[in-house]
């Protein structure tokens, strides 16, 4: 039976005031202006129909506490159960694709979702991320052999080791490679170092040989510059953007994923200097970084860095779109959340409402063009994933 959706349509690029979408099997077969009568079809009418949302930077950590030690030590059975739940939460919240940039379960979640064994979005997964020994997300309170054994990262410390780490991630089933061009904030109030330029170049070369994009966690100008020169495909976080690096990002067509939502979470530190340094850098991220990004018209995609914890729960990922609406028009926010994000993470035939594309669609109560808050889970009435219809949280249940 055909599926027909009727209403105001955002097709990933422009608005159709009143249109009809016809879906057969898992694909969109027709997109028409005006109302088209179709016999023997299931019809869904809605206020606003658009491509499914995309979170281009998140993690399936399945934790309650939100810190490096918890991310590494959490029981893997708990991670799998909680992340399977989060998959359904994300789908019913309107997300038809996500990109996991480092976790222990995302590769398996992707395979199970594709087989139809679990409900959820398409998952682009890095498998284990790549980091230097003693770098980001390394629980340094633990003995090194134990820390590396329980980690969701491969630690590598030379161009040769880095190439092998890429191959290890690919062996896991990675469909993107995640690297740490820097660490995050240390207790001493500085940004921890990450890979050198030679190491990053080796990672990018090996990844691109295999046809995989490289996502680079970059805090500070040095890490951003090193990432650009190495040839990465996306800059993650990007705190410390300046005019020169922004121009280089623009010229090379690199995507910029600022993950603003994660920086709204209160930061606790026993070191007052570290807290002040972090707060100053984040304040700049919300002001100068974003101003520069907008002035240079960078390709910006939505990504939350949410991990599935109490503080950063999956299901509330739409918040990134709401924050981005401070800097760009609502139409541009919708593009960043769908077609641009799909392009940035390498999803083909998704992110647009076009004939021949996969039928990944959401039916929204309200009008996100007028109010981006209408992308919240309570406004998602239906989700169409690969042509199958699911009730969104607007009809299914309220989030806790």
C-alpha positions in Angstrom: 0.0 0.0 0.0 1.2 3.5 -0.8 1.8 6.1 1.9 0.7 9.6 1.2 1.6 12.7 3.3 -0.2 16.0 2.8 0.6 19.4 4.2 3.1 22.2 4.3 6.5 20.7 3.2 10.1 21.7 3.8 12.0 19.7 1.3 15.5 20.2 2.7 16.0 23.4 0.7 12.7 25.3 0.2 9.1 25.4 1.3 6.1 24.0 -0.6 3.0 25.7 1.0 0.7 22.8 0.3 2.0 19.6 -1.2 1.8 15.8 -1.5 4.5 13.2 -0.9 3.9 9.7 -2.2 6.0 6.9 -0.7 6.2 3.4 -2.0 8.2 0.7 -0.1 11.2 2.7 1.4 11.4 5.5 -1.1 9.8 8.7 -2.1 8.3 8.3 -5.5 6.6 11.6 -6.0 6.7 15.1 -4.6 3.9 17.3 -5.9 2.7 20.8 -5.3 -1.0 20.9 -4.3 -3.2 18.0 -3.1 -3.1 14.8 -5.2 -5.7 12.2 -4.7 -4.2 8.7 -4.5 -6.4 5.6 -4.3 -5.6 2.6 -2.1 -3.2 4.6 0.1 -2.7 5.3 3.7 -3.0 9.1 4.1 -1.4 11.3 6.8 -2.2 14.9 7.0 0.0 17.2 9.0 0.8 20.9 9.7 4.4 20.6 8.6 6.3 17.7 6.9 10.0 17.7 6.5 13.1 15.4 6.4 14.0 13.6 9.6 16.3 15.4 12.0 20.0 14.6 12.2 22.3 14.7 15.2 25.8 14.8 13.6 27.7 14.5 16.9 26.5 12.3 19.8 27.5 9.2 21.8 25.7 6.1 23.0 27.4 5.9 26.4 24.4 4.6 28.3 25.5 6.2 31.6 23.8 7.9 34.6 26.8 9.9 35.8 28.5 12.0 33.1 32.3 11.9 33.4 35.3 10.2 31.8 35.5 7.5 34.5 31.8 6.6 34.1 32.0 6.5 30.3 34.8 3.9 30.5 33.7 1.8 33.5 30.0 1.5 32.8 28.9 -2.2 32.4 28.6 -3.0 28.7 25.3 -4.8 29.2 23.9 -1.7 30.7 25.2 0.3 27.8 23.6 -2.0 25.3 20.2 -2.0 27.0 20.1 1.7 27.7 21.3 2.6 24.2 18.7 0.4 22.6 16.1 2.3 24.6 17.7 5.6 23.5 17.5 4.5 19.9 13.7 4.3 20.1 13.6 7.6 22.0 15.6 9.3 19.3 13.5 8.0 16.5 10.2 9.0 18.2 11.7 12.4 18.9 12.1 12.9 15.1 15.7 11.8 14.6 16.1 9.5 11.6 19.9 9.6 11.5 22.7 10.2 14.1 26.4 10.0 14.1 28.1 8.4 17.1 31.7 9.6 17.5 33.0 7.1 19.9 31.3 4.4 22.0 31.4 0.7 22.6 28.0 -0.2 21.1 27.1 2.0 18.1 28.5 -0.2 15.4 26.2 -3.0 16.7 23.3 -0.7 17.0 23.7 0.3 13.4 23.7 -3.3 12.2 20.7 -4.3 14.3 18.7 -1.3 13.1 19.5 -2.0 9.5 18.4 -5.6 10.0 15.1 -4.4 11.5 15.8 -6.0 14.8 15.6 -2.7 16.8 13.8 0.6 16.3 15.9 3.6 15.8 17.6 6.1 13.5 20.3 5.2 11.0 23.6 5.2 12.9 26.9 6.5 11.3 29.4 5.1 13.8 33.2 5.6 14.4 33.4 2.5 16.5 36.3 3.4 18.9 37.6 6.9 18.6 41.4 7.6 18.1 43.4 9.4 20.8 46.9 9.8 22.0 48.0 7.9 25.1 47.2 10.0 28.1 44.9 12.2 26.0 41.2 12.9 25.9 38.9 10.4 27.6 41.8 8.4 29.0 40.9 7.6 32.7 44.4 8.5 33.9 43.6 7.5 37.5 43.7 3.8 36.3 46.8 1.8 35.4 47.6 2.2 31.7 47.1 -1.4 30.7 43.6 -1.5 32.4 42.6 1.9 31.1 43.3 0.9 27.5 41.6 -2.4 27.9 38.3 -0.8 29.0 38.5 2.3 26.8 36.2 3.1 23.8 39.3 4.6 22.1 42.3 3.2 20.4 45.5 4.9 21.7 48.2 5.6 19.1 51.3 7.6 19.2 53.0 7.7 15.8 51.9 7.9 12.2 52.4 4.1 11.9 50.3 3.3 15.0 47.7 5.8 13.8 47.3 4.0 10.5 46.9 0.7 12.3 44.3 2.3 14.6 42.3 3.4 11.6 42.4 -0.2 10.3 41.3 -1.5 13.7 38.3 0.9 13.7 37.4 -0.2 10.2 37.7 -3.8 11.3 35.1 -3.0 14.0 32.8 -1.7 11.3 33.4 2.0 11.6 31.7 4.2 8.9 33.5 7.3 10.0 36.8 7.9 11.9 36.8 10.1 15.0 40.1 11.7 16.1 41.2 14.0 18.9 43.3 16.9 17.5 43.2 18.2 21.0 42.0 17.1 24.4 39.4 19.1 26.3 40.0 21.1 29.5 42.5 19.9 32.1 42.2 20.6 35.8 45.1 23.1 35.3 42.9 25.3 33.1 44.6 24.5 29.8 43.6 22.5 26.7 45.3 19.2 26.6 47.3 18.4 23.5 46.2 15.8 20.9 47.7 14.4 17.7 50.5 16.1 15.8 50.1 17.1 12.2 52.0 14.1 11.0 49.8 11.7 13.0 46.6 13.4 11.8 47.8 13.3 8.2 48.4 9.6 8.5 44.9 9.1 9.9 43.2 11.1 7.2 45.1 9.4 4.4 44.3 6.0 5.7 40.7 6.9 6.3 40.2 8.4 2.9 41.9 5.4 1.2 39.0 3.4 2.7 36.4 6.0 1.7 35.7 7.2 5.2 35.3 10.8 6.4 37.3 12.0 9.4 35.7 14.0 12.3 38.1 16.0 14.4 37.6 17.0 18.0 39.3 20.4 18.1 39.6 22.8 21.0 41.8 25.9 20.4 43.3 27.5 17.3 46.2 25.1 17.1 44.0 22.0 16.9 41.7 23.6 14.4 44.6 24.6 12.2 46.2 21.2 12.4 42.9 19.5 11.5 42.5 21.7 8.5 46.0 21.1 7.2 45.6 17.4 7.7 42.5 17.4 5.5 39.7 16.4 7.9 36.1 16.5 6.8 34.4 17.9 9.9 35.6 20.2 12.7 33.8 19.1 16.0 33.2 21.7 18.7 35.7 24.2 17.1 36.2 26.4 20.2 38.8 29.1 19.3 37.8 29.7 15.7 39.3 32.8 14.2 39.2 34.7 10.8 42.1 32.8 9.2 40.9 29.3 10.2 37.3 30.1 9.2 38.4 31.2 5.8 40.4 28.0 5.4 37.5 25.9 6.5 35.2 27.7 4.0 37.7 27.2 1.1 38.1 23.5 1.8 34.4 22.8 2.2 34.9 21.4 5.8 31.8 21.2 7.9 31.7 23.0 11.3 29.7 21.4 14.1 29.8 23.7 17.1 27.9 21.4 19.5 26.5 24.4 21.4 23.9 22.4 23.4 26.6 20.5 25.4 28.1 23.7 26.7 24.8 24.7 28.4 25.4 21.9 30.9 26.9 23.2 34.2 30.6 22.4 34.6 31.9 21.2 38.0 35.6 21.5 38.8 37.6 21.6 42.0 40.1 23.9 40.3 38.7 27.4 40.1 41.3 28.4 37.4 40.1 25.6 35.2 36.5 26.6 35.6 37.1 30.3 34.8 39.2 29.4 31.7 36.5 27.0 30.5 33.7 29.6 31.1 35.7 32.2 29.2 36.3 30.0 26.2 32.7 28.8 26.1 31.4 32.4 26.3 33.7 33.2 23.3 32.3 30.1 21.5 28.7 31.5 21.8 29.8 35.0 20.7 33.0 35.4 18.6 33.2 31.8 17.3 29.7 31.8 16.0 29.8 35.3 14.7 32.9 34.4 12.6 31.3 31.2 11.5 28.2 33.0 10.2 30.2 35.8 8.6 32.2 33.3 6.6 29.1 31.3 5.8 30.5 28.0 7.0 28.6 24.8 6.5 27.1 24.3 9.9 25.4 21.1 11.0 23.5 20.3 14.2 25.3 18.1 16.7 24.7 18.0 20.5 27.5 15.9 22.0 24.7 14.3 24.1 25.7 11.0 25.6 22.5 9.5 27.1 23.1 10.6 30.7 20.7 12.4 33.1 22.4 15.7 32.2 22.5 15.1 28.4 19.6 12.8 27.7 18.8 11.6 24.2 15.4 12.8 23.1 16.2 16.4 23.9 18.6 16.7 21.0 16.4 19.3 19.2 17.9 21.8 21.6 20.8 22.4 19.3 18.5 23.6 16.6 16.8 26.0 19.1 20.2 27.5 20.0 21.3 27.8 16.4 18.2 29.9 15.8 20.0 32.7 17.7 22.4 33.0 14.8 20.6 32.1 11.6 17.1 32.2 10.2 14.7 29.3 11.0 14.9 28.1 7.4 18.7 27.9 7.7 18.3 26.0 11.0 16.0 23.5 9.3 18.7 23.0 6.6 21.4 22.6 9.3 19.2 20.0 11.0 18.5 17.9 7.9 20.1 18.3 4.4 23.3 20.0 5.5 23.8 17.6 8.4 23.2 14.7 6.1 25.8 15.9 3.6 28.3 16.6 6.4 28.1 13.0 7.8 28.0 11.4 4.3 24.4 10.2 4.1 23.4 9.6 0.6 19.8 9.8 -0.7 18.6 11.2 2.6 18.1 14.6 4.1 15.8 15.9 1.4 12.2 15.3 0.3 13.0 14.3 -3.3 11.9 11.6 -5.7 14.1 8.6 -5.4 15.3 9.5 -1.9 14.8 7.3 1.1 11.5 8.0 2.9 12.9 9.4 6.2 10.3 12.0 7.1 8.6 13.6 10.2 5.2 15.1 10.6 5.3 18.1 13.0 2.5 19.7 14.9 2.9 23.5 14.4 5.4 25.3 12.2 9.2 25.2 12.9 9.6 28.1 10.4 7.8 30.3 12.9 9.0 28.6 16.1 11.9 26.2 16.2 10.6 24.9 19.5 8.0 23.1 17.4 10.8 20.5 16.8 10.5 19.3 20.4 9.4 15.7 20.9 5.9 16.7 22.0 5.4 18.2 18.5 6.5 15.1 16.6 3.3 13.3 15.6 4.7 10.7 13.1 8.1 9.5 12.0 8.5 7.8 8.7 11.7 5.7 8.7 12.6 3.9 5.5 9.0 4.1 4.5 7.6 2.6 7.8 5.4 4.8 9.9 6.0 5.2 13.7 4.1 7.3 16.2 6.2 10.2 17.4 6.2 11.3 21.0 3.5 13.8 20.2 1.1 10.8 19.9 3.0 8.1 21.7 3.7 9.4 25.1 5.3 12.3 27.0 9.0 12.2 27.8 9.7 11.7 31.4 
